[in-house]
Amino acid sequence: LDAETHPLPTVPDHEGELTSFGALLVDDAPGFTPEVRRAIAAWVEKGGVLLLTLGPKAAAAPLGAGFDPLVPGVVRWGPTPSPGIDAASFAILGSSATTLEDVAPRGRSSLEAEALQSADVLAKWKDGAPFLVRRSLGRGAVLALTLPLTTGESDLAFRPAFLALLDRFVRIARARGGSPRVDA
């Protein structure tokens, strides 16, 4: 991907700590504190791109933690009523999207209607529920994936479409003017 990646032990709670990053991937966080939400939102508004995966931990956010304004409303985790991704709705990944047609996770997140307002649904589950949503904030964007990357919940990270998704994530960050340093 021609991008530098660095793991972060925690999400910084000051915007200044994020300025050197062009993109940030956060996997199934149990919500963010108000300070972290403000810092990330300010960073995104200045051109940062956030890929936020939502799983059982995200749905169990403690009191006071959440994702608003990045992903407004409450995240819920539950069984997958219709496994598999509608490959036709995931055209941005090209032919690799077909490798997601039979994804059968242990569960999936659902978003409230509030999270879908002024958002683009980039991919859907076979039952029409959002799989990947993009919301613009200022010059940046928040991508919300309704499935975590942990292999205990699904095999998403082992599929060729996952690499295509990461490639698309990096390209979106570069197009928004983010730095060439991308943290995962």
Steps between C-alpha positions, in 0.01 A plus 500: 500500500806724518389622842675494835299329774544518876290336772377734772436363853218752554318762299645842588266737680659821365462606139863608484610140551316401180622773264784293353260223397306482175282207601404308810350151525328416829374144542199440725570762764262507800402856418709813543507743789371850425861628480601235246184560294572875486865442405418250225213710363725809482770293327252354249360846424850610401535216247562183700336173402375260768407136440296392800399135527203433724457171682384366836734728698373808315144403585591463868640850545499608866295794619638824357691326221376494143579598143292816443563714285711246307219244493187655654258292702536169676688202356328166558649151461290199414473185294542521125154441352633474146868407463699620205568832335317615189802512266312721253467769770875489563606607152784719634697178565460362150505125446644425847163597653368157395725343766266649762179345366521210744636677810312351794604686816389407851317832517495851359441856610199704405487877478215734580337705226675807644840353400382456141380858454740688273701179455577287196441128531798354312405135551204303633430165655285272284193607700567867413638612837815718482835319504725802429394862543692820418422831670678820404607731781661821382786406265524147639293184512388231742457148364296275729510124444228301678732207560818491709827371359559243774514149361290375791198678353551435127754414235475843334870576556600181313313585180650673194232770522645607835828595332305688232310679779827605667633621166183706448534639855856618429395654166215689669744633761742616230219663300390693809848642536614283788866441567670192351525350851207269573446344842320174556 
